[in-house]
Amino acid sequence: MADMHDTGFSWHDDHTMPPAPTRRRPSGLRLLGSVLVALVVISGLVGALLLATPAMETPDRTAPDAPEAAENR
């Protein structure tokens, strides 16, 4: 049985490959676009929450007062 080192395959990092290229910084326009998209999404979520809050409130179930017509008799 042949040893793995004899086959020419090396499973360890021998640093013979060049390093990966560094990431370029996004341009100002792309950064501004990302910020605007994030603001639109956040404002949409906040707006939906503000509009849905009154609809989720339950009305008070207290005994109703006498109608106004009954008071005039």
N, CA, C and O atoms as a GROMACS GRO file, in nm:
protein
  292
    1MET      N    1   0.085  -0.117   0.000
    1MET     CA    2   0.000   0.000   0.000
    1MET      C    3   0.090   0.124   0.000
    1MET      O    4   0.183   0.134   0.080
    2ALA      N    5   0.061   0.216  -0.089
    2ALA     CA    6   0.146   0.334  -0.101
    2ALA      C    7   0.106   0.438   0.002
    2ALA      O    8  -0.011   0.453   0.036
    3ASP      N    9   0.205   0.510   0.050
    3ASP     CA   10   0.182   0.618   0.145
    3ASP      C   11   0.124   0.737   0.068
    3ASP      O   12   0.157   0.756  -0.048
    4MET      N   13   0.036   0.818   0.133
    4MET     CA   14  -0.027   0.930   0.063
    4MET      C   15   0.076   1.033   0.018
    4MET      O   16   0.054   1.101  -0.082
    5HIS      N   17   0.186   1.046   0.089
    5HIS     CA   18   0.288   1.143   0.051
    5HIS      C   19   0.365   1.099  -0.073
    5HIS      O   20   0.426   1.181  -0.141
    6ASP      N   21   0.362   0.968  -0.102
    6ASP     CA   22   0.433   0.917  -0.219
    6ASP      C   23   0.356   0.940  -0.348
    6ASP      O   24   0.414   0.935  -0.456
    7THR      N   25   0.226   0.966  -0.339
    7THR     CA   26   0.145   0.979  -0.460
    7THR      C   27   0.154   1.119  -0.520
    7THR      O   28   0.110   1.139  -0.633
    8GLY      N   29   0.209   1.213  -0.450
    8GLY     CA   30   0.220   1.349  -0.500
    8GLY      C   31   0.108   1.439  -0.453
    8GLY      O   32   0.113   1.560  -0.474
    9PHE      N   33   0.005   1.382  -0.389
    9PHE     CA   34  -0.104   1.463  -0.337
    9PHE      C   35  -0.070   1.507  -0.195
    9PHE      O   36  -0.036   1.426  -0.110
   10SER      N   37  -0.080   1.634  -0.173
   10SER     CA   38  -0.053   1.686  -0.040
   10SER      C   39  -0.181   1.745   0.015
   10SER      O   40  -0.238   1.836  -0.046
   11TRP      N   41  -0.227   1.696   0.126
   11TRP     CA   42  -0.351   1.742   0.183
   11TRP      C   43  -0.330   1.855   0.283
   11TRP      O   44  -0.427   1.902   0.343
   12HIS      N   45  -0.210   1.898   0.302
   12HIS     CA   46  -0.186   2.009   0.393
   12HIS      C   47  -0.156   2.134   0.311
   12HIS      O   48  -0.122   2.125   0.193
   13ASP      N   49  -0.169   2.249   0.374
   13ASP     CA   50  -0.145   2.375   0.305
   13ASP      C   51   0.004   2.400   0.297
   13ASP      O   52   0.070   2.424   0.398
   14ASP      N   53   0.058   2.393   0.176
   14ASP     CA   54   0.203   2.410   0.161
   14ASP      C   55   0.239   2.550   0.114
   14ASP      O   56   0.355   2.577   0.082
   15HIS      N   57   0.142   2.640   0.108
   15HIS     CA   58   0.163   2.782   0.074
   15HIS      C   59   0.225   2.800  -0.065
   15HIS      O   60   0.296   2.897  -0.088
   16THR      N   61   0.199   2.707  -0.156
   16THR     CA   62   0.251   2.725  -0.292
   16THR      C   63   0.153   2.802  -0.379
   16THR      O   64   0.192   2.853  -0.484
   17MET      N   65   0.026   2.811  -0.337
   17MET     CA   66  -0.072   2.885  -0.416
   17MET      C   67  -0.062   3.033  -0.381
   17MET      O   68  -0.033   3.068  -0.266
   18PRO      N   69  -0.086   3.119  -0.478
   18PRO     CA   70  -0.084   3.263  -0.446
   18PRO      C   71  -0.201   3.298  -0.356
   18PRO      O   72  -0.305   3.232  -0.360
   19PRO      N   73  -0.186   3.400  -0.273
   19PRO     CA   74  -0.295   3.438  -0.183
   19PRO      C   75  -0.414   3.489  -0.263
   19PRO      O   76  -0.400   3.540  -0.374
   20ALA      N   77  -0.532   3.476  -0.204
   20ALA     CA   78  -0.652   3.524  -0.270
   20ALA      C   79  -0.646   3.676  -0.281
   20ALA      O   80  -0.592   3.743  -0.192
   21PRO      N   81  -0.699   3.731  -0.388
   21PRO     CA   82  -0.697   3.877  -0.401
   21PRO      C   83  -0.783   3.942  -0.294
   21PRO      O   84  -0.884   3.886  -0.251
   22THR      N   85  -0.743   4.060  -0.251
   22THR     CA   86  -0.819   4.131  -0.148
   22THR      C   87  -0.946   4.187  -0.210
   22THR      O   88  -0.952   4.214  -0.330
   23ARG      N   89  -1.046   4.204  -0.127
   23ARG     CA   90  -1.172   4.259  -0.176
   23ARG      C   91  -1.159   4.409  -0.196
   23ARG      O   92  -1.098   4.480  -0.115
   24ARG      N   93  -1.216   4.456  -0.304
   24ARG     CA   94  -1.216   4.600  -0.329
   24ARG      C   95  -1.327   4.665  -0.249
   24ARG      O   96  -1.433   4.605  -0.228
   25ARG      N   97  -1.303   4.787  -0.205
   25ARG     CA   98  -1.406   4.860  -0.133
   25ARG      C   99  -1.515   4.901  -0.231
   25ARG      O  100  -1.485   4.937  -0.345
   26PRO      N  101  -1.641   4.896  -0.188
   26PRO     CA  102  -1.748   4.939  -0.278
   26PRO      C  103  -1.738   5.090  -0.305
   26PRO      O  104  -1.694   5.167  -0.219
   27SER      N  105  -1.780   5.129  -0.422
   27SER     CA  106  -1.775   5.271  -0.457
   27SER      C  107  -1.877   5.348  -0.372
   27SER      O  108  -1.965   5.289  -0.310
   28GLY      N  109  -1.862   5.478  -0.370
   28GLY     CA  110  -1.952   5.561  -0.291
   28GLY      C  111  -2.096   5.549  -0.338
   28GLY      O  112  -2.189   5.550  -0.257
   29LEU      N  113  -2.115   5.538  -0.470
   29LEU     CA  114  -2.250   5.528  -0.524
   29LEU      C  115  -2.315   5.396  -0.483
   29LEU      O  116  -2.433   5.392  -0.448
   30ARG      N  117  -2.238   5.290  -0.486
   30ARG     CA  118  -2.292   5.159  -0.446
   30ARG      C  119  -2.323   5.157  -0.297
   30ARG      O  120  -2.423   5.100  -0.254
   31LEU      N  121  -2.238   5.219  -0.217
   31LEU     CA  122  -2.261   5.228  -0.073
   31LEU      C  123  -2.386   5.310  -0.045
   31LEU      O  124  -2.467   5.272   0.041
   32LEU      N  125  -2.403   5.420  -0.114
   32LEU     CA  126  -2.522   5.503  -0.097
   32LEU      C  127  -2.648   5.426  -0.136
   32LEU      O  128  -2.750   5.437  -0.069
   33GLY      N  129  -2.641   5.348  -0.243
   33GLY     CA  130  -2.755   5.268  -0.284
   33GLY      C  131  -2.792   5.164  -0.180
   33GLY      O  132  -2.910   5.140  -0.153
   34SER      N  133  -2.692   5.102  -0.121
   34SER     CA  134  -2.718   5.002  -0.017
   34SER      C  135  -2.782   5.066   0.106
   34SER      O  136  -2.872   5.008   0.166
   35VAL      N  137  -2.735   5.184   0.142
   35VAL     CA  138  -2.792   5.254   0.257
   35VAL      C  139  -2.937   5.292   0.227
   35VAL      O  140  -3.023   5.279   0.315
   36LEU      N  141  -2.966   5.338   0.107
   36LEU     CA  142  -3.103   5.376   0.072
   36LEU      C  143  -3.196   5.256   0.072
   36LEU      O  144  -3.310   5.266   0.118
   37VAL      N  145  -3.149   5.144   0.023
   37VAL     CA  146  -3.232   5.023   0.024
   37VAL      C  147  -3.261   4.981   0.168
   37VAL      O  148  -3.374   4.944   0.200
   38ALA      N  149  -3.161   4.987   0.253
   38ALA     CA  150  -3.181   4.951   0.393
   38ALA      C  151  -3.280   5.046   0.460
   38ALA      O  152  -3.365   5.002   0.538
   39LEU      N  153  -3.271   5.174   0.430
   39LEU     CA  154  -3.365   5.271   0.489
   39LEU      C  155  -3.508   5.248   0.441
   39LEU      O  156  -3.602   5.262   0.519
   40VAL      N  157  -3.524   5.214   0.315
   40VAL     CA  158  -3.659   5.188   0.262
   40VAL      C  159  -3.719   5.065   0.328
   40VAL      O  160  -3.836   5.065   0.364
   41VAL      N  161  -3.640   4.960   0.344
   41VAL     CA  162  -3.691   4.839   0.407
   41VAL      C  163  -3.727   4.865   0.553
   41VAL      O  164  -3.833   4.822   0.600
   42ILE      N  165  -3.640   4.933   0.624
   42ILE     CA  166  -3.666   4.962   0.766
   42ILE      C  167  -3.788   5.052   0.781
   42ILE      O  168  -3.872   5.028   0.867
   43SER      N  169  -3.798   5.157   0.699
   43SER     CA  170  -3.914   5.247   0.711
   43SER      C  171  -4.042   5.176   0.672
   43SER      O  172  -4.148   5.206   0.728
   44GLY      N  173  -4.037   5.082   0.578
   44GLY     CA  174  -4.155   5.004   0.544
   44GLY      C  175  -4.201   4.917   0.659
   44GLY      O  176  -4.321   4.906   0.685
   45LEU      N  177  -4.106   4.856   0.728
   45LEU     CA  178  -4.143   4.773   0.843
   45LEU      C  179  -4.200   4.857   0.957
   45LEU      O  180  -4.297   4.816   1.021
   46VAL      N  181  -4.140   4.972   0.983
   46VAL     CA  182  -4.190   5.060   1.089
   46VAL      C  183  -4.328   5.113   1.052
   46VAL      O  184  -4.417   5.119   1.137
   47GLY      N  185  -4.347   5.152   0.928
   47GLY     CA  186  -4.478   5.201   0.883
   47GLY      C  187  -4.585   5.095   0.894
   47GLY      O  188  -4.697   5.123   0.937
   48ALA      N  189  -4.553   4.973   0.855
   48ALA     CA  190  -4.649   4.864   0.866
   48ALA      C  191  -4.685   4.838   1.012
   48ALA      O  192  -4.801   4.811   1.044
   49LEU      N  193  -4.588   4.847   1.099
   49LEU     CA  194  -4.615   4.827   1.242
   49LEU      C  195  -4.704   4.938   1.296
   49LEU      O  196  -4.796   4.912   1.373
   50LEU      N  197  -4.677   5.062   1.255
   50LEU     CA  198  -4.758   5.174   1.304
   50LEU      C  199  -4.901   5.167   1.252
   50LEU      O  200  -4.995   5.201   1.323
   51LEU      N  201  -4.918   5.123   1.127
   51LEU     CA  202  -5.053   5.112   1.072
   51LEU      C  203  -5.128   4.992   1.129
   51LEU      O  204  -5.251   4.996   1.141
   52ALA      N  205  -5.058   4.888   1.164
   52ALA     CA  206  -5.124   4.767   1.214
   52ALA      C  207  -5.156   4.775   1.362
   52ALA      O  208  -5.243   4.702   1.410
   53THR      N  209  -5.088   4.860   1.436
   53THR     CA  210  -5.109   4.867   1.580
   53THR      C  211  -5.253   4.903   1.617
   53THR      O  212  -5.310   4.836   1.703
   54PRO      N  213  -5.314   5.006   1.557
   54PRO     CA  214  -5.454   5.035   1.594
   54PRO      C  215  -5.550   4.922   1.557
   54PRO      O  216  -5.649   4.901   1.626
   55ALA      N  217  -5.522   4.850   1.451
   55ALA     CA  218  -5.611   4.741   1.410
   55ALA      C  219  -5.603   4.623   1.505
   55ALA      O  220  -5.697   4.545   1.515
   56MET      N  221  -5.492   4.609   1.576
   56MET     CA  222  -5.476   4.497   1.668
   56MET      C  223  -5.530   4.527   1.807
   56MET      O  224  -5.541   4.436   1.889
   57GLU      N  225  -5.563   4.653   1.835
   57GLU     CA  226  -5.616   4.687   1.966
   57GLU      C  227  -5.759   4.635   1.979
   57GLU      O  228  -5.837   4.642   1.884
   58THR      N  229  -5.793   4.584   2.096
   58THR     CA  230  -5.929   4.537   2.120
   58THR      C  231  -6.007   4.648   2.187
   58THR      O  232  -5.955   4.716   2.276
   59PRO      N  233  -6.131   4.667   2.146
   59PRO     CA  234  -6.212   4.773   2.210
   59PRO      C  235  -6.250   4.732   2.352
   59PRO      O  236  -6.262   4.613   2.383
   60ASP      N  237  -6.269   4.831   2.436
   60ASP     CA  238  -6.312   4.804   2.574
   60ASP      C  239  -6.455   4.752   2.572
   60ASP      O  240  -6.540   4.806   2.500
   61ARG      N  241  -6.481   4.649   2.649
   61ARG     CA  242  -6.614   4.590   2.654
   61ARG      C  243  -6.686   4.631   2.782
   61ARG      O  244  -6.739   4.546   2.854
   62THR      N  245  -6.689   4.761   2.811
   62THR     CA  246  -6.759   4.808   2.930
   62THR      C  247  -6.907   4.822   2.896
   62THR      O  248  -6.945   4.824   2.779
   63ALA      N  249  -6.989   4.830   2.996
   63ALA     CA  250  -7.133   4.844   2.975
   63ALA      C  251  -7.161   4.979   2.908
   63ALA      O  252  -7.113   5.082   2.955
   64PRO      N  253  -7.237   4.978   2.802
   64PRO     CA  254  -7.265   5.105   2.734
   64PRO      C  255  -7.356   5.193   2.820
   64PRO      O  256  -7.439   5.145   2.897
   65ASP      N  257  -7.335   5.323   2.805
   65ASP     CA  258  -7.420   5.417   2.877
   65ASP      C  259  -7.558   5.419   2.811
   65ASP      O  260  -7.578   5.367   2.701
   66ALA      N  261  -7.649   5.480   2.880
   66ALA     CA  262  -7.785   5.491   2.826
   66ALA      C  263  -7.780   5.580   2.701
   66ALA      O  264  -7.705   5.678   2.696
   67PRO      N  265  -7.857   5.545   2.602
   67PRO     CA  266  -7.858   5.625   2.480
   67PRO      C  267  -7.910   5.767   2.508
   67PRO      O  268  -7.984   5.789   2.603
   68GLU      N  269  -7.868   5.860   2.425
   68GLU     CA  270  -7.910   5.999   2.445
   68GLU      C  271  -8.059   6.018   2.431
   68GLU      O  272  -8.117   6.104   2.496
   69ALA      N  273  -8.120   5.939   2.348
   69ALA     CA  274  -8.264   5.953   2.328
   69ALA      C  275  -8.339   5.921   2.458
   69ALA      O  276  -8.443   5.982   2.486
   70ALA      N  277  -8.288   5.828   2.537
   70ALA     CA  278  -8.355   5.793   2.662
   70ALA      C  279  -8.341   5.904   2.766
   70ALA      O  280  -8.426   5.915   2.854
   71GLU      N  281  -8.238   5.984   2.759
   71GLU     CA  282  -8.218   6.091   2.855
   71GLU      C  283  -8.315   6.207   2.832
   71GLU      O  284  -8.347   6.279   2.927
   72ASN      N  285  -8.363   6.225   2.712
   72ASN     CA  286  -8.450   6.337   2.681
   72ASN      C  287  -8.594   6.311   2.721
   72ASN      O  288  -8.674   6.404   2.714
   73ARG      N  289  -8.633   6.195   2.760
   73ARG     CA  290  -8.774   6.166   2.791
   73ARG      C  291  -8.812   6.215   2.927
   73ARG      O  292  -8.926   6.198   2.968
   0.00000   0.00000   0.00000
